[in-house]
Amino acid sequence: MLYAMYQTAADMMLPVRLWATAAGQTLSGGGAANLDSWRAASALCEMTTRATLTHRRPDFGIKEVKYGNQTVAVREEEVFATPFGTLLRFAKVGVAPQPKVLLVAPLSGHFATLLRDTVRVLLPDHDVHITDWANARDVGVWNGRFGFDEYVGHLIEFLEVMGPGAHVIAVCQPCVQTLAAVSIMAEDDNPAQPRSMTLMAGPIDTRISPTKVNELAMGKPIEWFEQNLIHRVPMRYPGATRRVYPGFVQLTAFMSMNAERHIKAQADLYRHLAKGETEQAETIKTFYDEYFAVLDMTAEFYLETVQWVFQEHRLAKGELDWKGRRVNPKAIRRTALFTIEGERDDICALGQTVAAHDLCSSLRPYRKKHYMQASVGHYGVFSGRRWAGQIYPLVRNTILANE
């Protein structure tokens, strides 16, 4: 019912946004665009036009990259695909072989393009692949379920497709699934087990320094989440009747945690537009264009993640199973481990990711290292100035040391 109500409201707003777009174009044209009152009206029209969510993956927009002293073209290649996800490669034209990296993107209400900056920084030195997850509302019910086990299975399959010698980097939520996948591969002596595993700001053990996110997950029984947050996809979409956790619900929850900051950002955007401060306005628009692009998660993946990772702490307690098999991080002996945390992370607090070191107890000390980046929050761990200038060099060195 909630999904249908949301869709109805979005449909009702469409004519308003179309009118605002046309009016804004008229107001911004000609000499009148220089008048303060007309600029203010044009800014209001643009704010109205932008008052919507999108459910399509934005473009990564990475068309070229610096390679040595030259600039080379970049093209996206679908290496392998299932209905629920694609192994996407950023192929560089005319470049010698480089270390293969699988970048594991979160499946938490946004598309893999949230890691655009992570990809852009990694790309000059690595053969970068990413997990490009599908929007569940576009996946027909005949394709079956996609839960925690299927996510881990996809990671194993993606690494096998990439072949021996790859490295894996997981960002945020999928650190748990990545550690599980590498554990299974190590126990099976899978030749495609990665040479190194970098876990960035992930909830390996959320019993440590619980954040507001952790407290919300623990505050209700799993039955409450299923009854109140799970809805069926409307009939107009390919995934009609599939049970999902809608992306717009997840976005609402995220925004409510920092409501004042988001309200201020929108007020700042209007002010910049009204004053003709194009560059400042563009920075805010770029962020929210990505932030307001949402995807739905399958009900089974969302509920299993909440219950197994945030409520029952199965991996941290040695109680996580994958397809009936106990996940045993002690089996990891050859994959180097690098964990990274942000000092001001209010989503995955300090201590939650480094907990992986105790679980991977068979790894020799020289194959394990940890880094805490001062003065960054959650997103600063994998995007922005400190990611590029301070964190990435350590990631690159970890990969090179294990080539």
Secondary structure, 3 states (H helix, E strand, C coil): CHHHHHHHHHHHHHHHHHHHHHHHHHHHCCHHHHCHHHHHHHHHHHHHHCCCCECCCCCCCCCEEEECCEEEEEEEEEEEEECCEEEEEEEECCCCCCCEEEEECCCCCECHHHHHHHHHHHHHHCEEEEEEECCHHHCCHHHCCCCHHHHHHHHHHHHHHHCCCCEEEEECCCHHHHHHHHHHHHHCCCCCCCCEEEEECCCCCCCCCCCHHHHHHHCCCHHHHHHHHCEECCCCCCCCCCEEECHHHHHHHHHHHCHHHHHHHHHHHHHHHHHCCHHHHHHHHHHHHHHCEECCEEHHHHHHHHHHHHHCCCCCCCCCEECCEECCHHHCCCCEEEEEEECCCCCCCCCCCCCHHHHCCCCCHHHEEEEEECCCCCHHHCCCHHHHHHHHHHHHHHHHHCC
